[in-house]
Amino acid sequence: MAERIGIYPGTFDPITLGHVDIMRRGARLVDRLIVGVTTNPSKNPMFTTDERFAMVEREIAAMGLNNVEVVGFNALLVKFARKMGANVLIRGLRAVADFEYEYQMAGMNQQLDDDIETVFLMADVSLQPIASRLVKEIALFGGDITPFVSGSVRDDVVARVKEKGRLGDY
């Protein structure tokens, strides 16, 4: 049987407990899981690609997942998947709005390469409201992000907010 290689792509800006949950569960479904850290031109990242890459590597090491690796990419997802020999795309879902977007993306990816399957994983119910965008917004207004990210990621976000200045200070 061929090795099952999965890709879990994202910007991870910052990586949240929801992302970690999907990684942990996705790693059980494939022989090898590649977490693809990418850029998204429509998003305004708080962290550089290298910083996000390091955060993701640190979280994976903390989980002790031996079949997971982190790879940076800046290409069409299907092309990246082919290059990595992947046959599964793992996508996390939180809400109906996520499903509508992800369903459309899965359809487009299938049109580009029907040998690559998309698998949707629902985030743990306790983690479903968490979104990187909201974590950043809470932090920028001086709120506590402890329930949404690991301690080390919280420290990274707090340090960046101190560096840039909280919105609540204006």
VODOLO-933479 format. One line per field, with one value per atom (N, C-alpha, C): x, y, z; residue number from 1; residue in one letter; atom name. Coordinates in Angstrom, 3 decimals, m for minus. Example, Ala and Ser with C-alpha at 12.3 -4.5 7.8 and 13.67 -1.06 7.14 Angstrom:
c1 13.190/12.300/13.200/12.850/13.670/12.900
c2 m5.690/m4.500/m3.300/m2.250/m1.060/0.030
c3 7.800/7.800/7.800/7.080/7.140/7.870
k 1/1/1/2/2/2
r A/A/A/S/S/S
a N/CA/C/N/CA/C
END
This chain:
c1 0.840/0.000/0.884/0.508/1.278/1.178/2.228/2.249/1.194/0.416/m0.581/0.099/0.191/0.817/m0.261/m0.400/m1.396/m0.739/m1.461/m1.007/m2.086/m1.651/m2.529/m1.961/m2.534/m1.986/m2.626/m1.886/m2.450/m1.426/m1.910/m0.999/m0.534/m1.363/m0.989/m0.423/m1.207/m0.747/m1.661/m1.516/m0.620/m1.303/m0.522/m1.065/m1.897/m3.103/m4.023/m4.194/m4.885/m5.190/m6.090/m6.894/m7.710/m6.839/m5.818/m4.878/m4.186/m3.740/m3.026/m3.920/m5.196/m6.154/m6.272/m6.391/m6.512/m5.221/m4.070/m2.794/m2.704/m3.029/m2.956/m3.869/m5.084/m6.043/m5.719/m5.272/m4.890/m3.712/m2.786/m1.593/m1.951/m3.110/m3.554/m4.146/m4.506/m5.167/m4.211/m2.978/m2.018/m0.711/0.100/1.416/2.352/2.196/3.048/2.186/2.280/1.526/2.500/2.294/3.100/2.239/2.703/2.024/2.659/1.882/2.373/2.099/3.146/3.012/3.150/2.106/2.084/1.780/1.871/1.474/0.116/m0.626/m1.904/m1.919/m1.854/m1.775/m2.947/m4.090/m5.251/m5.233/m4.274/m4.178/m2.996/m3.108/m2.038/m1.394/m0.316/0.218/0.867/0.706/1.352/2.803/3.030/4.345/4.866/6.183/6.797/6.611/6.857/6.760/7.714/8.939/9.910/9.442/8.853/8.352/7.196/6.290/5.152/5.640/6.607/7.206/7.779/8.532/9.147/8.079/7.007/5.918/5.290/5.028/4.403/5.343/6.614/7.575/7.613/7.589/7.633/6.397/5.224/3.988/3.972/4.471/4.522/5.491/6.641/7.615/6.998/6.224/5.594/4.580/3.956/2.985/3.672/4.946/5.667/5.177/4.721/4.229/5.400/5.751/6.916/6.645/5.386/5.075/4.648/4.975/4.580/5.824/5.836/6.924/6.336/7.121/6.680/7.458/6.740/7.359/6.711/7.524/7.002/6.727/5.687/5.419/4.714/4.876/4.235/3.865/2.897/2.494/1.040/0.503/m0.825/m0.805/m1.786/m1.804/m1.685/m2.396/m2.354/m0.947/m0.289/1.089/2.014/1.847/2.645/2.383/1.120/0.775/1.432/1.362/2.019/3.512/4.145/5.587/5.960/5.104/5.373/4.906/4.273/3.778/2.531/1.814/0.629/m0.588/m1.457/m2.702/m3.917/m3.682/m4.772/m4.506/m5.539/m5.502/m6.395/m5.865/m6.637/m7.013/m8.306/m8.817/m9.672/m9.488/m10.273/m11.500/m12.578/m13.831/m14.276/m14.731/m15.266/m16.768/m17.211/m18.613/m19.095/m20.367/m20.975/m20.248/m19.869/m19.165/m17.865/m17.137/m15.919/m16.252/m17.338/m17.685/m17.954/m18.681/m19.000/m17.732/m16.797/m15.523/m14.714/m14.582/m13.767/m14.362/m15.679/m16.356/m16.012/m16.043/m15.687/m14.226/m13.341/m11.913/m11.672/m12.352/m12.199/m12.634/m13.712/m14.174/m13.171/m12.602/m11.593/m10.351/m9.910/m8.734/m8.983/m10.201/m10.540/m10.484/m10.904/m10.818/m9.360/m8.493/m7.075/m6.349/m6.764/m6.130/m7.070/m7.764/m8.743/m8.120/m6.796/m6.122/m5.851/m6.106/m5.882/m7.234/m7.447/m8.709/m8.618/m9.723/m9.812/m10.601/m10.042/m10.693/m10.958/m12.203/m12.582/m12.624/m11.999/m12.068/m12.724/m13.737/m14.381/m13.480/m13.272/m12.515/m13.284/m12.552/m13.173/m14.166/m15.309/m16.384/m15.912/m15.016/m14.537/m13.602/m13.111/m12.152/m12.754/m13.998/m14.597/m14.634/m14.815/m14.865/m13.501/m12.423/m11.092/m10.701/m10.251/m9.732/m8.513/m7.474/m6.261/m6.568/m7.441/m7.820/m8.377/m9.225/m9.831/m8.816/m7.913/m6.852/m6.023/m5.647/m4.869/m5.655/m6.933/m7.756/m7.887/m8.124/m8.225/m6.920/m5.806/m4.492/m4.225/m4.580/m4.351/m5.145/m6.264/m7.065/m6.778/m5.682/m5.256/m5.983/m6.708/m7.432/m6.538/m7.035/m6.304/m6.559/m5.509/m5.643/m5.255/m5.014/m4.594/m5.491/m6.816/m7.648/m7.540/m6.865/m6.917/m5.611/m4.496/m3.174/m2.330/m1.246/m0.329/0.375/1.007/1.717/2.819/3.562/4.667/4.157/3.062/2.478/1.900/1.260/0.758/1.896/3.033/4.184/4.647/4.667/5.061/4.105/2.810/1.803/1.891/1.977/2.060/3.300/4.423/5.656/5.481/4.838/4.632/3.701/2.655/1.719/2.421/3.266/4.023/4.946/5.514/6.424/5.666/4.472/3.689/2.772/2.398/1.468/0.055/m0.607/m1.977/m2.937/m3.969/m4.991/m5.746/m5.901/m6.600/m5.868/m4.629/m3.849/m4.153/m4.934/m5.165/m6.429
c2 m1.186/0.000/1.248/2.201/3.444/4.243/4.981/5.830/6.929/7.138/8.215/9.466/10.468/11.732/12.809/13.489/14.550/15.900/16.914/18.292/19.047/19.735/20.635/22.031/22.786/24.106/25.212/26.289/27.444/28.539/29.686/30.787/30.712/30.182/29.982/31.268/32.336/33.661/34.231/33.759/32.735/31.368/30.343/28.999/28.962/28.413/28.368/26.933/26.794/25.452/24.692/25.406/24.765/24.149/24.875/24.326/23.083/23.182/22.072/20.834/21.037/19.930/19.245/20.032/19.456/18.725/19.279/18.607/17.263/17.264/16.028/14.957/15.328/14.366/13.990/14.960/14.677/13.739/13.849/12.994/11.523/11.267/9.873/9.285/10.135/9.664/9.331/9.821/9.633/9.083/8.543/8.060/9.227/10.272/11.453/12.687/13.643/14.886/16.036/16.782/17.970/19.176/19.969/21.216/22.272/22.764/23.742/25.155/25.871/27.251/28.143/28.897/29.695/31.155/31.932/33.330/33.462/34.452/34.743/36.239/36.618/38.038/38.863/38.225/38.976/39.210/38.596/38.765/39.654/40.363/41.227/40.523/39.764/38.932/39.736/39.221/39.793/39.315/38.088/37.455/37.159/37.158/36.804/35.308/34.895/33.475/32.665/33.131/32.411/32.298/33.349/33.318/32.333/32.334/31.404/29.969/29.755/28.433/27.932/28.777/28.400/28.092/28.878/28.623/27.258/26.953/25.671/24.523/24.642/23.594/23.369/24.450/24.354/23.633/23.931/23.290/21.805/21.461/20.057/19.285/19.880/19.238/19.007/19.972/19.847/18.710/18.422/17.323/15.975/15.990/14.738/13.958/14.657/13.979/13.673/12.404/11.997/11.925/11.876/11.764/13.100/14.195/15.521/16.358/17.039/17.961/19.269/20.323/21.650/22.039/22.512/22.948/24.280/25.248/26.518/26.429/27.111/27.137/28.422/28.786/29.974/29.657/28.760/28.282/27.830/27.490/26.897/25.616/25.437/24.301/22.962/22.788/21.519/21.258/22.288/22.116/21.733/22.371/22.037/20.585/20.183/18.806/17.801/18.073/17.169/17.079/18.229/18.274/17.444/17.462/16.732/15.279/14.893/13.523/13.248/14.299/14.155/13.735/12.966/12.564/12.961/13.673/14.110/15.547/16.371/17.716/17.695/18.127/18.158/19.597/19.791/21.139/21.099/22.086/22.189/23.046/22.649/23.403/23.812/25.055/25.540/25.776/26.325/26.748/26.608/26.879/26.791/27.702/28.876/29.804/29.184/28.486/27.785/26.748/25.998/24.923/25.457/26.547/27.098/27.456/28.111/28.473/27.225/26.327/25.128/24.192/24.120/23.304/23.816/25.126/25.723/25.430/25.596/25.327/23.854/22.968/21.533/21.219/21.836/21.632/22.133/23.291/23.832/22.937/22.515/21.643/20.328/19.794/18.551/18.744/19.915/20.209/20.267/20.760/20.871/19.535/18.662/17.347/16.427/15.558/14.696/13.484/13.395/12.344/12.766/14.019/14.531/14.738/14.046/14.133/15.174/15.851/16.782/16.116/16.155/15.603/16.759/16.883/17.930/17.350/18.046/17.668/18.804/18.462/19.460/19.705/20.953/21.279/20.784/20.435/20.070/21.172/20.780/21.746/22.888/22.604/23.653/24.637/24.252/25.080/25.759/25.457/25.951/27.473/28.241/29.694/30.327/29.591/30.184/30.438/31.655/32.035/32.924/32.722/33.529/35.015/35.386/36.801/37.352/36.579/37.036/37.039/36.067/36.035/37.315/37.691/38.928/40.150/40.192/41.337/41.456/40.346/40.355/40.859/40.345/40.749/42.230/42.704/44.113/45.073/44.581/45.407/45.087/44.351/44.098/42.974/42.132/41.015/39.805/38.876/37.654/36.581/36.137/35.108/33.724/33.591/32.320/31.138/31.289/30.119/29.649/30.414/30.141/29.657/29.883/29.531/28.928/28.274/27.745/28.898/28.592/29.619/30.285/29.493/30.079/30.965/30.585/31.421/32.693/32.553/33.739/34.724/34.207/35.080/35.775/35.045/35.635/36.756/36.495/37.490/38.715/38.488/39.609/40.460/39.805/40.550/41.372/40.807/41.540/42.720/42.520/43.605/44.720/44.374/45.394/46.165/45.433/46.042/47.037/46.669/47.489/48.484/48.197/49.072/48.540/48.438/47.942/48.975/48.497/49.411/50.075/49.365/49.908/51.085/51.338/52.447/53.758/53.719/54.935/55.628
c3 0.000/0.000/0.000/m0.801/m0.909/0.384/0.663/1.845/1.699/2.758/2.757/3.300/2.436/2.824/2.787/3.895/3.998/4.156/3.715/3.880/4.652/5.698/6.433/6.222/5.279/4.955/5.787/5.966/6.640/6.820/7.248/7.544/8.994/9.888/11.294/11.905/11.808/12.246/13.326/14.559/15.086/15.096/15.398/15.548/16.828/16.731/17.874/18.364/19.477/19.990/19.013/18.244/17.203/16.125/15.672/14.684/15.242/16.487/17.123/17.191/17.505/17.560/16.201/15.141/13.795/13.409/13.760/13.475/14.177/15.457/16.247/15.654/15.329/14.788/13.349/12.561/11.177/11.090/12.034/12.043/12.233/12.833/13.016/11.740/10.795/9.577/8.442/8.538/7.449/8.010/7.120/7.535/7.821/7.034/7.163/6.942/7.872/7.749/7.574/6.518/6.240/6.570/7.524/7.841/6.952/6.011/5.046/5.527/5.872/6.315/5.090/4.820/3.598/3.888/2.852/2.933/2.272/2.689/2.058/1.782/0.502/0.161/0.683/0.959/1.423/2.936/3.632/5.086/5.426/6.535/7.016/8.208/7.991/9.065/10.189/11.406/12.576/12.645/12.150/12.216/10.818/10.690/9.411/9.157/7.945/7.615/8.486/8.674/9.502/10.949/11.478/12.857/12.988/12.024/12.052/11.911/11.040/10.835/12.163/12.853/14.137/15.184/15.221/16.168/15.928/14.653/14.310/14.668/14.345/14.706/16.210/16.965/18.431/18.971/18.416/18.881/18.528/17.355/16.950/17.850/18.144/19.036/20.413/20.905/22.221/22.248/21.102/21.020/20.843/20.445/20.224/19.022/18.000/16.794/15.867/15.762/14.973/13.475/13.076/11.649/11.046/11.732/11.258/11.006/9.865/9.554/9.051/9.145/8.723/7.472/6.475/5.224/4.836/4.514/4.030/2.537/2.094/0.656/0.275/m0.975/m1.519/m2.963/m3.090/m4.411/m4.346/m5.474/m5.528/m4.699/m3.841/m2.921/m3.644/m4.727/m5.449/m6.003/m6.499/m6.989/m5.848/m4.695/m3.519/m3.103/m3.103/m2.733/m3.670/m4.970/m5.934/m5.669/m5.451/m5.209/m3.981/m2.961/m1.728/m1.799/m2.898/m3.042/m2.217/m1.857/m1.002/m1.816/m1.160/m1.798/m0.961/0.147/1.023/1.476/1.394/1.965/3.199/4.320/5.552/5.843/6.053/6.312/7.572/8.426/9.641/9.418/10.052/9.962/11.355/11.462/12.731/12.641/11.543/11.441/10.002/9.805/8.481/7.490/7.927/7.029/6.532/7.403/6.980/5.918/6.145/5.222/3.825/3.724/2.405/1.642/2.307/1.671/1.339/2.302/2.113/1.058/0.997/m0.015/m1.411/m1.566/m2.857/m3.193/m2.212/m2.444/m2.785/m2.092/m2.371/m3.800/m4.238/m5.613/m6.637/m6.378/m7.290/m7.301/m6.116/m6.049/m6.764/m6.666/m7.358/m8.875/m9.335/m10.770/m11.229/m10.348/m10.696/m10.618/m9.681/m9.539/m8.779/m9.515/m8.858/m8.168/m8.136/m7.375/m5.931/m5.629/m4.279/m3.610/m2.500/m1.769/m0.664/m0.417/0.702/1.817/3.017/4.200/5.156/5.592/6.529/7.934/8.868/10.279/11.042/11.810/12.664/13.859/14.177/15.377/16.590/17.647/18.907/19.277/19.797/20.067/20.975/21.905/22.805/22.100/20.918/20.195/18.967/18.650/17.416/17.275/18.345/18.137/17.861/18.072/17.984/16.530/16.275/14.966/15.194/14.415/14.553/14.498/13.592/13.431/14.740/15.402/16.656/17.795/17.802/18.813/18.718/17.504/17.313/17.765/17.419/17.783/19.302/19.982/21.445/22.047/21.555/22.071/21.813/20.632/20.295/21.179/21.708/22.615/24.089/24.328/25.694/26.406/25.669/26.276/26.506/27.288/27.637/26.584/25.907/24.871/25.384/26.677/27.270/26.896/26.833/26.495/25.043/24.200/22.766/22.150/22.839/22.317/23.437/23.061/24.071/24.780/25.893/26.645/25.850/25.080/24.309/23.177/22.550/21.498/22.126/23.272/23.976/24.211/24.679/24.940/23.662/22.551/21.264/20.853/20.995/20.596/21.500/22.795/23.734/23.445/23.194/22.875/21.606/20.577/19.328/19.538/20.329/20.605/21.368/22.333/23.073/22.143/21.205/20.222/19.337/18.912/17.971/18.670/19.910/20.630/20.561/21.717/21.779/21.202/20.533/20.017/21.160/22.265/23.413/24.056/23.636/24.180/23.483/22.407/21.626/22.035
k 1/1/1/2/2/2/3/3/3/4/4/4/5/5/5/6/6/6/7/7/7/8/8/8/9/9/9/10/10/10/11/11/11/12/12/12/13/13/13/14/14/14/15/15/15/16/16/16/17/17/17/18/18/18/19/19/19/20/20/20/21/21/21/22/22/22/23/23/23/24/24/24/25/25/25/26/26/26/27/27/27/28/28/28/29/29/29/30/30/30/31/31/31/32/32/32/33/33/33/34/34/34/35/35/35/36/36/36/37/37/37/38/38/38/39/39/39/40/40/40/41/41/41/42/42/42/43/43/43/44/44/44/45/45/45/46/46/46/47/47/47/48/48/48/49/49/49/50/50/50/51/51/51/52/52/52/53/53/53/54/54/54/55/55/55/56/56/56/57/57/57/58/58/58/59/59/59/60/60/60/61/61/61/62/62/62/63/63/63/64/64/64/65/65/65/66/66/66/67/67/67/68/68/68/69/69/69/70/70/70/71/71/71/72/72/72/73/73/73/74/74/74/75/75/75/76/76/76/77/77/77/78/78/78/79/79/79/80/80/80/81/81/81/82/82/82/83/83/83/84/84/84/85/85/85/86/86/86/87/87/87/88/88/88/89/89/89/90/90/90/91/91/91/92/92/92/93/93/93/94/94/94/95/95/95/96/96/96/97/97/97/98/98/98/99/99/99/100/100/100/101/101/101/102/102/102/103/103/103/104/104/104/105/105/105/106/106/106/107/107/107/108/108/108/109/109/109/110/110/110/111/111/111/112/112/112/113/113/113/114/114/114/115/115/115/116/116/116/117/117/117/118/118/118/119/119/119/120/120/120/121/121/121/122/122/122/123/123/123/124/124/124/125/125/125/126/126/126/127/127/127/128/128/128/129/129/129/130/130/130/131/131/131/132/132/132/133/133/133/134/134/134/135/135/135/136/136/136/137/137/137/138/138/138/139/139/139/140/140/140/141/141/141/142/142/142/143/143/143/144/144/144/145/145/145/146/146/146/147/147/147/148/148/148/149/149/149/150/150/150/151/151/151/152/152/152/153/153/153/154/154/154/155/155/155/156/156/156/157/157/157/158/158/158/159/159/159/160/160/160/161/161/161/162/162/162/163/163/163/164/164/164/165/165/165/166/166/166/167/167/167/168/168/168/169/169/169/170/170/170
r M/M/M/A/A/A/E/E/E/R/R/R/I/I/I/G/G/G/I/I/I/Y/Y/Y/P/P/P/G/G/G/T/T/T/F/F/F/D/D/D/P/P/P/I/I/I/T/T/T/L/L/L/G/G/G/H/H/H/V/V/V/D/D/D/I/I/I/M/M/M/R/R/R/R/R/R/G/G/G/A/A/A/R/R/R/L/L/L/V/V/V/D/D/D/R/R/R/L/L/L/I/I/I/V/V/V/G/G/G/V/V/V/T/T/T/T/T/T/N/N/N/P/P/P/S/S/S/K/K/K/N/N/N/P/P/P/M/M/M/F/F/F/T/T/T/T/T/T/D/D/D/E/E/E/R/R/R/F/F/F/A/A/A/M/M/M/V/V/V/E/E/E/R/R/R/E/E/E/I/I/I/A/A/A/A/A/A/M/M/M/G/G/G/L/L/L/N/N/N/N/N/N/V/V/V/E/E/E/V/V/V/V/V/V/G/G/G/F/F/F/N/N/N/A/A/A/L/L/L/L/L/L/V/V/V/K/K/K/F/F/F/A/A/A/R/R/R/K/K/K/M/M/M/G/G/G/A/A/A/N/N/N/V/V/V/L/L/L/I/I/I/R/R/R/G/G/G/L/L/L/R/R/R/A/A/A/V/V/V/A/A/A/D/D/D/F/F/F/E/E/E/Y/Y/Y/E/E/E/Y/Y/Y/Q/Q/Q/M/M/M/A/A/A/G/G/G/M/M/M/N/N/N/Q/Q/Q/Q/Q/Q/L/L/L/D/D/D/D/D/D/D/D/D/I/I/I/E/E/E/T/T/T/V/V/V/F/F/F/L/L/L/M/M/M/A/A/A/D/D/D/V/V/V/S/S/S/L/L/L/Q/Q/Q/P/P/P/I/I/I/A/A/A/S/S/S/R/R/R/L/L/L/V/V/V/K/K/K/E/E/E/I/I/I/A/A/A/L/L/L/F/F/F/G/G/G/G/G/G/D/D/D/I/I/I/T/T/T/P/P/P/F/F/F/V/V/V/S/S/S/G/G/G/S/S/S/V/V/V/R/R/R/D/D/D/D/D/D/V/V/V/V/V/V/A/A/A/R/R/R/V/V/V/K/K/K/E/E/E/K/K/K/G/G/G/R/R/R/L/L/L/G/G/G/D/D/D/Y/Y/Y
a N/CA/C/N/CA/C/N/CA/C/N/CA/C/N/CA/C/N/CA/C/N/CA/C/N/CA/C/N/CA/C/N/CA/C/N/CA/C/N/CA/C/N/CA/C/N/CA/C/N/CA/C/N/CA/C/N/CA/C/N/CA/C/N/CA/C/N/CA/C/N/CA/C/N/CA/C/N/CA/C/N/CA/C/N/CA/C/N/CA/C/N/CA/C/N/CA/C/N/CA/C/N/CA/C/N/CA/C/N/CA/C/N/CA/C/N/CA/C/N/CA/C/N/CA/C/N/CA/C/N/CA/C/N/CA/C/N/CA/C/N/CA/C/N/CA/C/N/CA/C/N/CA/C/N/CA/C/N/CA/C/N/CA/C/N/CA/C/N/CA/C/N/CA/C/N/CA/C/N/CA/C/N/CA/C/N/CA/C/N/CA/C/N/CA/C/N/CA/C/N/CA/C/N/CA/C/N/CA/C/N/CA/C/N/CA/C/N/CA/C/N/CA/C/N/CA/C/N/CA/C/N/CA/C/N/CA/C/N/CA/C/N/CA/C/N/CA/C/N/CA/C/N/CA/C/N/CA/C/N/CA/C/N/CA/C/N/CA/C/N/CA/C/N/CA/C/N/CA/C/N/CA/C/N/CA/C/N/CA/C/N/CA/C/N/CA/C/N/CA/C/N/CA/C/N/CA/C/N/CA/C/N/CA/C/N/CA/C/N/CA/C/N/CA/C/N/CA/C/N/CA/C/N/CA/C/N/CA/C/N/CA/C/N/CA/C/N/CA/C/N/CA/C/N/CA/C/N/CA/C/N/CA/C/N/CA/C/N/CA/C/N/CA/C/N/CA/C/N/CA/C/N/CA/C/N/CA/C/N/CA/C/N/CA/C/N/CA/C/N/CA/C/N/CA/C/N/CA/C/N/CA/C/N/CA/C/N/CA/C/N/CA/C/N/CA/C/N/CA/C/N/CA/C/N/CA/C/N/CA/C/N/CA/C/N/CA/C/N/CA/C/N/CA/C/N/CA/C/N/CA/C/N/CA/C/N/CA/C/N/CA/C/N/CA/C/N/CA/C/N/CA/C/N/CA/C/N/CA/C/N/CA/C/N/CA/C/N/CA/C/N/CA/C/N/CA/C/N/CA/C/N/CA/C/N/CA/C/N/CA/C/N/CA/C/N/CA/C/N/CA/C/N/CA/C/N/CA/C/N/CA/C/N/CA/C/N/CA/C/N/CA/C/N/CA/C/N/CA/C/N/CA/C/N/CA/C/N/CA/C/N/CA/C/N/CA/C/N/CA/C/N/CA/C/N/CA/C/N/CA/C/N/CA/C
END
